[in-house]
Amino acid sequence: MPRAVIHASTPCRVFRGGRVFDGHAWQDGWTVVSDESGRISFAGTHAEIPTGAELVELDGRWLLPGLVDCHVHFREPGLVRKEGYATGSLGALHGGVTTVCEIQNNPPLMSSADLLREKLAALRGISRVDYAPYGSLVEEALPHLAAMRSLTPAVKCFLGCSTGAGGVDDEETMRRWFRAAAEAGVPIVAHCEDNAVMDAAAAELAPELRDRHDLNRPAAAETRSIADAMRVAHEVGARLHVFHISTTEGARMVAEAAAAGHAVQGSTAPHYLLATADEAHEASQNRFKVNPSIKSVADRSGLCAWITQGALCAIGTDHAPHPLEEKDRPYAKAPSGFPSVDLLLPLIVAVHDRHGVPLDALLRAVTSGPAREFGLSGKGSIASGMDADLVIVDPDASRIVDESQLPSKSKWSPYHGWELRAFPQQVYLRGALVMSGGAAVGDPIGRPIRSAPQSRPM
């Protein structure tokens, strides 16, 4: 391999002596150099170290690309009392995340280009990570979709009721909305659950089972909705991504459709890979109540298998902050969702430790996988020309999760008391040190990312 010459006059950092995951595979013996532009100028072996460079000795630790969380809710603007970007992005850094794709599911919904531009501008100086908010696929957004295309990686459609959304109840509406997105060239990300299936399931439950979230929102609700969404998307030529898949069958359907050349992909979330329906039901204060519901042991095992095969391109937390006093209500009145962006990297490693999913497959699903799927230029990989978003991790250091110490505004976690490892020690965003030892460094420098989605077969 040719030797990289780095001019001594160029301020830079040199990371060496560790194990590098480049977004695709592990690389031993690599040196990684970031320059004054905030990009990686060299990644590989046989680098010449310039005089005056800042040397970062990894001493056997991991060097990872900054993680991409493709599914968070930060509630800004409109509901910052639950979580804004100031605390949400700080939590992201704590979890090794340097880029978030965020969904506004409280008013004002991102239903026009003007609203997206206002949000993108307002977050400068507030967000500590780079950000790419999704638009909202709702009736009032249809005339604006073409103008929104360059401002967002995709538009979010709730096909089933969830926090802040009632869901789409008829196929004609779904077809009209999907067709409008297809004509505007905007990809769709969807929450897939069928309201009719859920209503029927709830009506048949015996009184003693009415607080079982997995029975109120059964597997059939997800698989029916995924089947309908994929069929309609294919008919109208829309690009579809199914979020937070919770069932083995749902993952199989998406994987097989993608393999057949359909423009569909899917992602899951850490809780579907770590918990089961029984554990979620037994958790106090509705802490693991989430939509879609956490399913069976078999579903957890099946989803782990699909991640191992690379059939799902991403894992996103679905970070959804609610005050604990709201969660600690009777089941029917407790909101769904919980904070977790603060712990993404340790949770991913826990999936490997507990269930044997290869670590490289898991890391791809939170780095290069979502970056490619959502067209996040410069993100998710360690390679020459990419943004120098880097995370230093001691894989052997573990600790007990203390919810009171997490940066997210909620100050609680369903993972409180879990022993996890691989907490980030230092995080760099575009070459600048932004977190060290769990504490933020410097002023917020996060900025919006213009998305250029990768094409998929139609």
Buried (B, 14 or more C-beta within 10 A) or exposed (E): EEEBEBEEEBEBBBBBBBBBBBBBEEBEEBBBBBBEBBBBBBBBEEBBBBEEBEEBEBEEBBBBBBBBBBBBBBBBBBBBEBBBBBBBBBBBBBBBBBBBBBBBBBEEBBBBBEBBBBBBEEBEEBBBBBBBBBBBBBEEBBEBBBBBBEBBBBBBBBBBBBBBBEBBEEEEEBBBBBBBBBBBBBBBBBBBBBBEBBEEBBEEEEEEEEBBBBBBBBBBBBBBBBBBBBBBBBEBBBBBBBBBBBBBBBBBBBBEBBEEEBBBBBBBBBBBBBBBBEBBBEBEBBBBBBBBBBBBEEBBEBBBBBBBEBBBBBBBBBBBBBBBEBBBEEEEEBBBBBBBBBBBBBBBBBBBBEBEBEBBBBBBBBBBBBBBBBBBEBBBBBBEEBBBBBBBBBBEEBEEBEBEEBBBBBBBBBBEEBEBBBBBBBBBBBBBBBBBEBEBBEEBBBBBBEBEBEEBEE
